Amino acid sequence: MGPIFLSPYSAQFRSDNVQVTFDGNSLVDPNFSTLCTSLQGLQPMNGRVTISNYGLSGQTVQNMISNASDVDNSFVAGKTNYLLIWEITNSIFNSGKTGLAACADMVTYISDRLAIHPWLPVLLTCIPRGSNLGSTWTAVTGETQLEAANSYIRANYLTMGCVAYVEARRTGGPFDFTDSTNAANFPASLWTDMTHPNSAGKAIIAQYISDVLRYQPTP
């Protein structure tokens, strides 16, 4: 799992003082994803956290850099503003980038946001992908790139400008696998296809996010 910060703030999470903004791809896109509604109902959100969502299906990190004005405008002065980011996968499969090149784009995206507002960015690692592979990578070679990106995020999230990361491939969880060619790893109980988790799968990711946010300071 991602890092847990056992700080003196952990028992003082003030959900009414928190703004959460999502950006990313179809895994976040409110037209396709129940991630935000699942997160809103969990502790420590308690239904009182304001959540904005600017995820867009098909979006790459480069698209996010170009289309960030809505994200920037969602910042609420006087609140603790978390920016939750879930995209690397499309940059790899749709744009044919390596995992490390996609991470370099993400560094630019985060740096650009921090230059405008004092966000608290939180980056999610990539889940496996066995379909919608594009023309550059196969499921096997693409998985190698996803894991390269994930390893970079785990080791460098702080220098990337993030305050934490969420481990989407939590050890022992349903997304903790590397064989994206095996359809059995993508059960219909958790996935709509071999790319997108369904509502039940998103609820698990929402819990992972909540587990990290609950230990973040909300002064």
Secondary structure, 3 states (H helix, E strand, C coil): CCCCCCCCCHHHCCHHHEEEEEEECCCCCCCCCCHHHHHHCCCCCCCCCEEEECCCCCCCHHHHHHCCHHHHHCCCCCCEEEEEEECCHHHHHCCCCCHHHHHHHHHHHHHHHHCCCCCEEEEECCCCCCCCCCCCCCHHHHHHHHHHHHHHHHHHCCCCCCCEEECCCCCCCCCCCCCCCCHHHCCCCCECCCCCECHHHHHHHHHHHHHHHCCCCCC
